[in-house]
């Protein structure tokens, strides 16, 4: 016996344990190895059995998912003027993996710009190598140990329609992706567009490639999307060149009670460069667009922003653009009903006869009544639409405009157009601010494009135009001058109008506006030129200048 454990104060042994002989150690190790091997065999058998079961269930699952995809396409593609369908061409089943072939057919007139369209009649072929779950080999090799039902590895196949596309990608499939389907129905997928280089008859394309990643919850209850592209350059036969750099896309949404996807989205573009023939280059830097949509007890509400960091033309900075808008008090049930009605109507449309610029749904009497009811419910919640900010900033000034429009439910939709509009508008609040230094910057920027222009003359002209703008605005009584800014404000509610602090009934304002519109057809309104009371400024001062005669002389 060997002694182990603790000893007493006098060294006596308190605990004894048996000695472990080499033969006993060898016996234990052999047992452990056998148990480990046995567990591995059991796991392998279980995995193979699971893979075999997945293979047996694969075909009905594919047929069902393709049917669902075709149903979704019916609601999306009519707006493009196309009829798009997906077909399962073949399925070769195996124990651990299967191979499926799909056909995507598109037919119709693809709507482009204005009334123009392009006839489309073709098909794309895809091959899909499907690894059966629960442990697809490609996932194990990447140490992804979470069980999944299957993993799809798909790519576009070469065909006469896409032969040039394959040539531009050096023979590699230009479109490929992966998708893992979990046992809960969640899908994690990635899509890759390969880099491309193409040149033909004076035109060329150079594309860095695009990567997209998406996560979709069961039943499309939520989805996340992110994507990135480094660059895209297009050159036309007339030497027109367009370059995009640094594109990124982000979206995080979930399906709300309204039937709308709620959440946030963001898209960024580092730079757009446009070169047209012999014209100087136009640069649009740091474009950013964001969106947010949410809902609570009061209804659906949302906001968006759009910005351009800097516009540059011929190497000279022109200015930056900043825009923001919002919407609130959208009735949840009304939004849901309108969305469902639109989905039903668009699904029943014939894509070959659909005109996106002027859709004709041919509503019957019942559908027309339902539409008016839903719109009435939407307006009854008193929604508010707002352009919170529209601003352009140059080196020396910033001009801006904002507008808030409150809506209301009219007594009837059969009213004359003017009465219907007035009853539907509950309130209006608008403000315009034009910076006179910004006017100077714009005039000087235009003059700088003319090499023969005299800088001193251009500066004098810019001063004159900025001052003239203020005089004309004040002369019409539609604006006031506040320091270096020309400011106009308009508010409306309960039949009363507030124009730059001057209150009047709506009828008086309409008559004044119509009179000014008529007067502008033949020049400056006579009433504004012969006004007995000189126009006032924001600080209360009075214009004592001979501005009227100056304007007439102009």
C-alpha angles and dihedrals in degrees: 000000000000121000121233137160129045128340131215127249091269094045097260116149113253098181131028127195132187121259116253108230122208091247092055091050091051091050093052093048093050090051091050093050091049091050092049092048090047092052091049091051091049091048091048092049091047091048092048091048090050091048091049091050090049089052091052092051095042102090098053089045091053093047090051094048092048091051090051091048092052090050091052091047090057089064095045110039104051088075087062093047092246137121107213125183136173123218134189104229099181144341125207108194126206136171099256100017144009136204122224130186122206135191122208112197125194127185133167142059111309109220111230121163127342111327094339122112139170123226112239126191116151148098139236123212124214132187119207123195104199119199113205122232162261091061113010110199095233090056093048090052088057091047093248100146101170108115115245133183093234145332121228122208108186136171141171114264125223117260137153091268094058101028092113090049090055090047090052090053093050094254095306118124102267093210124045140143151163133233129187117200115204126210088251090059096254116140127208112190143168131199127198130194108196123229112272137200120186135166130176135154096345095316124104142178130199118184127180094205133254132245123199128183123190138181117196124185123220112288090013089278090149140358141189125203135183130170142168138198126181103200148342125191125187124185122188129207089257089057092254107153129196122183128185122192134185106009119180130174129194131177133168114177142157131193112259132202089263091063089247125118108248126200141067136311134185135183126183132188117187097202144351118196122191124189118181117189108291096344121118115263121270116213125194109191132195103001113189131181125179134176136188129186127180142153139215138161091298092056138255121338135172149160141208138195132199126185144171115203094207141347112213126186125183090350094306125113111237104179149285129270125216124180134171133173140175144190130200143170095043108161108242097213093045091051091049093049093048091048092050092048092050091048092052093047095047092047091056094048122109104237092208091062098037119118110196093195092053111017115191111201094175094220117204121222093268093050092046091053091047091050093051090048092052093046089047090053089049092052093043088067088062098235119202123215118193141183093202095184139005109170137164118194128195130179094279107025150011130223122197145179132195133179136185120191122189117198132207138189112262122224089246139357090222094072121117111274096255093048091044091052094049093048092047094053111077097172143351130196120179134166130184123191120183118189114220092206087054090054088054091050092052093048092048091048090055092048091050089064090064109076091198094054118116108236093212093049090047091051091051091048091051090053092049094048094049091050092044091053090056093047093049093048093049092043091059091048088230093113144017132220116243110182107296093348134086106215131192125177130184128185130177133184136140094006094305127113126205111198112183090328094314110118123208141152116273091248092057092049092049091050091049092048093049091048092051092047090053092046093052089060089070101028134276113358110258091224091062092049096050097039108146094209112064114235115264131227128226092262092054096255121138126235104236094170126115088248093140095059089044091054091048089051090052 
